[in-house]
Amino acid sequence: MTNQENLRDIVCTLLLEIEKEGVPSHVAIRHMLEKYQYLGNSERRFISRLTRGTLERSGTLDWMIEQFSKVKVKKMKPVIRTILRISAYQMKYMDGVPVSAVCNEAVKLAKKRGFKSLAGFVNGVLRNMGRGLDGLEPPKDNLSVYYSQPEWLTEYWTKCYGEEKTREMFEYFLKEQPLNVRICKNRITAEVFKEHMEIQKVTAVQNAMLEDAFELKGYDYLGALPEFQEGLCTVQDVSSMLVAKAAGVKSTDKIIDVCAAPGGKSIQISEMLNEGRISARDLTENKIEMIEENIQRMGAEHIQTRCQDALEFVPEDEESADVVIADLPCSGLGVIGRKPDIKYRMNLEDMKSLAELQKKILTQVSRYVKPGGCLIYSTCTVNLGENEENVRWFQENFPFETESLKDYLPENISSDTLEKGYVQLFPGEYDTDGFFIARFRRR
């Protein structure tokens, strides 16, 4: 049994790695849990919950800390700030952890990290917080503090979508995010998959829109499930599955997936093919290896991989594809609930730069589409500049027209824009990530 001090030390290391080195939170947490596979289920859950929770709520936690500290959070040393955030999260959001234990462990951790001189400061702030915690609630009229979101995002979304929709998205981000898997229908039926999960005491809830999509609950480590190891299922959010549906591929189509990693959409589409084939491409060898690992695990056919910068045109592919899938790099605002560090890394200027990058990629990859062929453009963000405005720009500058999505997406999805050929899925709206999908037909 690893003591609580060491578990908090692991969490502190994780948070500092994410903040200082820019390691994506989901990657850092996964690597840490792989490193500590010998820990018990409850300890692994503790590490994951405390790390994710502290990241998700850090804006609110900073507000709480500053109610009891004369030193502003931004002025604190990173280690001390992290220890206080971890401790504040435990006090406010985790049951069964006595305030005295939180204070004592925080002091020990500060000393262990080489800040013996600041241990008294940590102790004082946390003991004052413990006494004043009852009734301490962040102001609900301040969306940024209440939902722990950056001010720029709060202002931008409120301006674009209104306060009510912004609150709904922020509330969804703070909920436990579902883990969705897609089963390989060619190899296992939904009924048999549910039976397999029941035997292993894993709850599998079938999606209301897609019969091959399941939300899993009650598992410890997904990679340990035989169904995952044998390629009978793969992790894929429902919104990502809808992109493949929107493509409406035929069994003989030639498809190019230009930013394909980790390969979920390419593999999903490959299961619809007979004589058709897919070229799954991405920028780096690491990403190609990731795609190939998933292809091998899933036993997928009809897919060839290629390390290719989407910004560089490949002349031999000009007008060769029936379908091009362009799920492009974006600001990722639709998946903040899964990757909370995104909201601290992104800003309005970066979003503008990404919209320009998307235009450059679309300029190149649109040339691969045959006359009469289809291009699917998608992002995992909620941003007019990267989504609706790029659709308008693309139609005005290239020989493409949007085509209604109504015949391709499930009936459950209702939007005034479906007939216009695009749809913005807001986070949580259909129990999915925030996602944008547009369908174009080349003239």
C-alpha angles and dihedrals in degrees: 000000000000112000122241092250091062093045090054089047089055090050091048090052091049095050093047090049090052093046101040103032099033094235109164109254096234090051094047093048093047093050092047093050090049089051092051099042089135091068120100122259094256092051093049090049090049092054093047095044095046093046096046094040094051090049094047095048102033094116091053091042091053089053090051093048092050091056087067104028130074088203115079114239092238090057094054124099110262094245093050092045090051094048091050092048092049091049095045090051092052092049095047106032110022121074124216098031111116115224091233091056092049091051094047094048092047091053091049090049093050090052092045090052091055100261101113090142091060097045090095091053091051091048093049096049094047096045090050089048091050091054093046099040098099109093093005105137128160114245109274092208089061100074093184094057097034095052096028095240129141116264094237092057093045091052094044097049093042089053094047103036107014131251097279095055091043091053091049092053093046091049091051091052090058093053122091104274116234121242107225126193131187117218122218099245091194089065108028135023124230091245094053091045091054090049091051091051093048091053089055091045092245116139112229115189114192115228117250092224105036121040093204093054123090135179111220125210134174098032123129106205117004093205089063094061110104090219090059094044091050093049097247089128139016136196110261131144117237091242090059091049089054090060090062090047090051090057091066092202124193121222093253099045126127109224133189117199103193102189098026108156128154084021103230097131094043091051092046091051092045089064088062094054134093110166094000126099141204131219105207110197140178142163105258139039089238091059092046090052089052091052092047093049090054092045090052094045092048094042089231121178135197093043128120120183127216133182101228136152106231089216091064115079117228106213096200090059095056111134090348103117129084088197133019118194111205107181093164138198108274145162091276095219091146093065100047087118089064098033106031094174089071091078091058095046100045129076139169094267092052089050090055090049091051092050088055091048090052090053091052092050093046089051090059104035095045087069089068092065118099118230103274090022128123135246122197115201118191142164135181093229143093105224129121092213095057096037125026095020092051090051090053092046093049094051092048095051107034137049093258135109128196115252126208115268094202095098093049108043127065118274090241090073110085123181135147089231099056091092088050090059103254141075136194111213108201119215109277094002092120095010087272137115118268106276141164124210129183128179121207131185119206115231 
